[in-house]
Amino acid sequence: MPTRYTALIQIVCMLFALPLAAHEYKTGNLVIDHPIAGPNLPNRPMAAYMKIENSGAADVLVAASSPNFETIEIHTVEETDGVMKMIQVEGIEIASDATTELAPGGYHLMLFGAEESYKIGDSFRVTLEFAQSGTVDIVVNIEKPKHNHRDHSGHGHSGHDQSSGDSN
């Protein structure tokens, strides 16, 4: 019966599509949810954001890398004398049984030296390294920014304070 087979094929396709729609990745007790970045201009850095849910012991995001970028740094935003300033940090603490959000105006990944310009609909791979949970490969999708946040495309690598901060 063609209708049964059609329905079965639709159900199987939906089941395979669920992990793609979720756009999340797991390593140890960590779930990395919906990693995104906005489009970039040629020779300009990009910022990447995501949520990291931790159902176990505390961990630390200590590094990120990608073959598509010269370097990736972990940054936060701090206010000094009324001026918002990006600061490179050594890591981001992922508290036990909590969710840590990398979002505009807070922690984020700064990606420098893109091999190409990325537009909405593109994606690229990043490897995240955690102190306890090891490494996990994720795919960062280029999406239209949903937040009203500072545009990183106008900042060169030298525009950031390169001092290291604490991991929190």
C-alpha positions as CSV (number, residue, x, y, z in Angstrom):
1,M,0.0,0.0,0.0
2,P,1.6,3.2,-1.1
3,T,0.0,5.4,1.6
4,R,1.6,3.2,4.4
5,Y,5.0,3.4,2.8
6,T,4.6,7.1,2.2
7,A,3.7,7.7,5.9
8,L,6.6,5.4,7.1
9,I,9.1,7.3,4.9
10,Q,7.8,10.6,6.3
11,I,8.2,9.4,9.9
12,V,11.7,8.2,9.2
13,C,12.7,11.4,7.5
14,M,11.3,13.4,10.5
15,L,13.3,11.3,13.0
16,F,16.5,11.9,11.1
17,A,15.7,15.6,10.8
18,L,15.3,16.1,14.6
19,P,19.0,16.2,15.4
20,L,19.6,18.7,12.6
21,A,16.8,20.9,13.8
22,A,18.1,20.8,17.4
23,H,21.5,22.0,16.3
24,E,23.2,20.8,19.5
25,Y,26.3,18.9,20.4
26,K,27.3,16.9,23.4
27,T,30.6,16.1,25.2
28,G,30.7,14.6,28.6
29,N,28.0,16.4,30.7
30,L,27.9,19.4,28.4
31,V,25.4,20.2,25.7
32,I,26.4,23.0,23.3
33,D,23.2,24.5,21.9
34,H,22.6,26.5,18.7
35,P,26.1,27.9,17.9
36,I,25.7,30.9,15.6
37,A,27.6,33.9,14.1
38,G,26.6,36.8,12.0
39,P,27.8,37.5,8.5
40,N,31.2,39.1,8.2
41,L,32.9,41.6,6.0
42,P,36.2,40.6,4.3
43,N,39.2,40.8,6.6
44,R,37.1,41.6,9.7
45,P,36.6,39.4,12.8
46,M,33.4,37.7,13.7
47,A,31.8,36.8,17.0
48,A,30.2,33.4,17.7
49,Y,27.5,32.7,20.3
50,M,25.9,29.6,21.9
51,K,24.5,28.2,25.1
52,I,26.4,25.6,27.1
53,E,24.3,23.5,29.4
54,N,26.2,21.5,32.1
55,S,24.4,18.6,33.9
56,G,27.6,17.5,35.8
57,A,30.6,18.9,37.6
58,A,32.0,22.4,36.8
59,D,34.1,22.6,33.7
60,V,36.0,25.4,31.8
61,L,35.9,26.3,28.1
62,V,39.7,26.8,27.6
63,A,40.1,27.1,23.8
64,A,38.5,27.0,20.3
65,S,40.0,26.5,16.9
66,S,38.9,26.2,13.3
67,P,40.7,25.5,10.0
68,N,38.6,28.4,8.6
69,F,40.2,31.1,10.8
70,E,43.8,32.1,11.8
71,T,42.9,32.3,15.5
72,I,39.9,32.1,17.8
73,E,40.0,34.0,21.2
74,I,37.6,33.8,24.1
75,H,36.4,37.3,25.0
76,T,34.1,39.0,27.5
77,V,32.7,42.6,27.6
78,E,33.4,44.8,30.6
79,E,32.5,48.4,31.3
80,T,35.4,50.6,32.3
81,D,34.8,54.3,33.0
82,G,31.5,54.1,31.2
83,V,33.1,52.5,28.1
84,M,32.3,49.0,27.0
85,K,35.5,47.1,26.2
86,M,36.2,43.6,24.9
87,I,38.7,41.7,27.0
88,Q,40.4,38.4,26.1
89,V,40.1,35.8,28.8
90,E,41.8,32.5,29.4
91,G,38.5,30.6,29.7
92,I,34.9,30.5,30.6
93,E,33.7,28.7,33.7
94,I,30.8,26.4,33.0
95,A,29.2,26.0,36.4
96,S,27.8,22.7,37.7
97,D,24.2,22.1,36.9
98,A,23.8,25.4,35.1
99,T,23.6,27.0,31.7
100,T,26.3,29.5,30.5
101,E,25.3,31.7,27.6
102,L,27.8,33.1,25.1
103,A,25.8,36.2,23.9
104,P,26.2,39.7,22.7
105,G,27.4,42.0,25.5
106,G,29.0,39.1,27.4
107,Y,31.2,36.1,26.8
108,H,31.7,35.2,23.1
109,L,34.2,33.7,20.7
110,M,36.1,36.2,18.5
111,L,37.2,34.6,15.2
112,F,40.1,36.3,13.4
113,G,41.5,35.8,9.9
114,A,38.6,34.3,8.1
115,E,39.6,32.5,4.9
116,E,36.4,33.8,3.3
117,S,33.4,36.0,3.8
118,Y,30.4,34.3,5.3
119,K,26.8,35.1,4.4
120,I,23.5,34.0,5.9
121,G,23.0,30.3,5.3
122,D,26.7,29.5,5.4
123,S,28.4,27.5,8.2
124,F,31.8,26.5,9.4
125,R,33.3,24.0,11.9
126,V,34.8,24.9,15.2
127,T,36.5,22.6,17.8
128,L,35.8,23.6,21.4
129,E,38.2,22.4,24.1
130,F,37.0,21.9,27.7
131,A,39.3,21.3,30.7
132,Q,37.3,18.2,31.9
133,S,35.1,17.2,29.0
134,G,37.7,17.3,26.2
135,T,37.0,18.4,22.7
136,V,33.9,18.6,20.6
137,D,33.4,19.6,17.0
138,I,30.5,21.9,16.3
139,V,29.0,23.6,13.3
140,V,28.4,27.3,13.6
141,N,25.6,28.6,11.4
142,I,25.6,32.1,9.9
143,E,22.3,33.7,10.8
144,K,20.8,37.1,10.9
145,P,21.6,38.6,14.3
146,K,18.6,38.4,16.6
147,H,20.1,40.8,19.2
148,N,20.8,44.5,19.0
149,H,24.5,44.2,19.7
150,R,27.8,45.7,18.9
151,D,29.0,44.9,15.4
152,H,32.4,43.3,15.6
153,S,33.1,43.6,11.8
154,G,34.6,47.1,12.2
155,H,37.2,46.1,14.7
156,G,40.6,44.8,13.8
157,H,42.6,42.4,15.9
158,S,44.5,45.3,17.5
159,G,41.3,47.0,18.5
160,H,40.8,44.6,21.5
161,D,42.6,44.7,24.8
162,Q,44.8,41.6,24.7
163,S,45.2,41.3,28.5
164,S,44.2,38.0,29.9
165,G,41.5,37.9,32.5
166,D,40.3,35.3,34.9
167,S,38.2,32.4,33.8
168,N,35.0,33.8,35.2
